[in-house]
Structures are given as C-alpha cells and as structure tokens.
Amino acid sequence: MAGNLIGQLFRLTTYGESHGKSIGGIIEGCPAGLSIDLEFIQQQLDYRKPGQSNITTQRKEEDQVEFLSGIFEGRTTGTPIGFQIINKDQKSKDYSHIKDTFRPSHADFVYEEKYGNRDYRGGGRSSARETACRVVAGSVAQLLLKTAGVEIDSYVQQVGNIHLEKHYSELDLTAIFNNKVRCPDATLAEVMISYIEKIKKEGDTVGGAIQTVVKNCPVGLGEPVFDKLHADIAKAMLSINAVKGFEYGSGFCAAEMLGSQHNDEFVKEGGKVKTKTNLSGGIQGGISNGEDIYFRTAFKPVATIMRDQKSVDKAGEEAVVKGKGRHDPCVVPRAVPIVTAMTALVLADHFLRNRTAKI
C-alpha cells in the first residue's frame, strides 16, 4: 500500500489499523532543539479521542502516546521521531456481521477489489482511528510553528443545516473547547448538540463543516506551480476520512462575483504592505501573503447508521447490513483537532521549504 506519507521536508509516515495492536508513525525533518510539550500533545489527542461525550462513539481508548525516539531531555534531537498509541478497547466481534458484506458508502468494496482482501474490523487501515497519528505529528508541527508566532484555530461552523453565520473575527476562539460540539458560540452550540442527540436517537447520522483560521502566517509559504499552499492544504483536508469538500477565502462565492468586487486592494499600514480586504484567504498565486488564512472543510454524515441497509456480499448476492458497533452520530466535533493537525503539517513543511527560497 502506497500513500502513507505526507510532506517533503517535515514528513509523517503512519502505520496501523483500527483493531491492530497499535497505531503510530515516524516524523522526519523536525529541527533539533525544539522543546516538546507533552501535555499539549496529549491534550490535542484527548480532544480527538473516542468516548468523550454522548455525541461521539462510545469506544473507550485512552490514546496515550508513547514517544520511542527522536526526543531527549524534552527536546528534539533532529533524528526521526517514532511514536505509538496502543489500541486497548477492541471489540472486533462487533464487525463479524460484515465480514463478507459491503457496507454502503464505506471503503469495504474498493479495498476488496484493490487488494483482494480487507481488514473488516472497524475498517482496518481505512478507519478514522488512523487520524490519531496525524494529531500527534500535527501537534509537534504546531509547536514548531509557534516558535514563529503562527496560530491555528479550527471550530465547528456547521452541523446539518445549522450554520454559525458570525465571522471568525467576532468570535472568542478561546471558547472552542468549552462545549462538546466544539463551537465557540455557546448558544448555537446547544442547538447543534440537541440536533445531534435527536439524530442519534433516530439511528441516523449528520454531516457538518469545520472553519479553520491561521493567524500570523509569514509571507512566502507555498511552492508554485504544483505545490501551491492552498493546493497542499486542500489535499491534506481531503485526505481526512469523511471529508467531501474544501474551500478557502471566498471559495465558491467567487464564481458569482466580478473582478472589481473580488480583488483585494493593497495598502500600506504601519510600514507593512497589507490587503484592504481578504477574499484571497491569505493566499495569492499559491503563496501566503501575510493575511489570515481561512478555509472550510465539509464532512459527510458518518456512513454507519443504526438502521438496516440494502447491499451485496462478496458473491454479489443481495444482503442486508445491520447497524451495529460504536460510531459517531456526527464526526465534526472530534475532527476539529484533526483538521488543525493537518493544517499544521502542511504549514510546517512549507515553513522549512521556504528557508531555501533565497539567500
């Protein structure tokens, strides 16, 4: 299987399956001397871990990360950073009913066709459990970016047809994790939570969207032509399980606008060149321009629902898939730290690559 690595200079390779002994990875390219805040990394994992509320899967995993190499006396050594997370709360028998049956909108059929076999226990490698590895590496990337003053915040902006219409500048982004749905607007958060609980009782699932804001990003990140910053961020977001859409800056609204409406005029403030507006989303020509980078990532409803669904088995015969197991009724609350982590991985990689751009 190819495609287990992301990045060129700051690189992550992950391994493991949902119900294997462990998941983990290797981080390469992290500069030596970076102070590693283990509490911060574990906190990010805790935000992603299952079983944290009644609107998430009830699988109980501590998700305690163990670093195996590349860190000495609290600082990176410049060598590969190896880490692992032991899987503990495995209930593989919960998936025996789909051993020979393809679940609708899951990776079961395509894995079977591509590889000739599949790990049906929770989806194996296709499980979102793999994203815990991304959170570990992305947290290290965040620590690197913080040395340059870069800040990344992600929050739930939409659940189903419930939208947070306020601009991110109007929100208290320090309040994101004050509620279990990860929405910084406390009033709307309660509406979202009630809706997810209702959908869960009906045995169904619902999608949503996450807004991400990057502040204090230096000018110059991004490598034209094929490695534009927004292109790499888009690929990172679309590599996350259940993601169906990505838009940055003005996004699809730009298709309805005139150039005279959409262009960001340049101005000089405090001795620095800035833009009067920011419909470009902080990226122009595939390169960061110093303004806030902001984008939305859309997630589909979780494919496993607690209802019977028609399908076929390996023999091509009609079958019924029973809704069993432990699954999220809405994935976006737990996906918030994943989106932030993937953003950090891309930015950290381009941050290091930009060092070689000029003397």
Beta strands, then each sheet from edge to edge (+ up, - down):
strand 1: 5-6
strand 2: 11-16
strand 3: 22-28
strand 4: 65-67
strand 5: 71-72
strand 6: 75-76
strand 7: 81-86
strand 8: 151-159
strand 9: 162-163
strand 10: 208-215
strand 11: 243-248
strand 12: 266-269
strand 13: 272-275
strand 14: 283-284
strand 15: 287-288
strand 16: 293-299
strand 17: 309-312
strand 18: 318-321
sheet 1: 1+ 2- 3+ 7- 4+
sheet 2: 5+ 6-
sheet 3: 9+ 8- 10+ 16- 11+
sheet 4: 12+ 13-
sheet 5: 14+ 15-
sheet 6: 17+ 18-
end
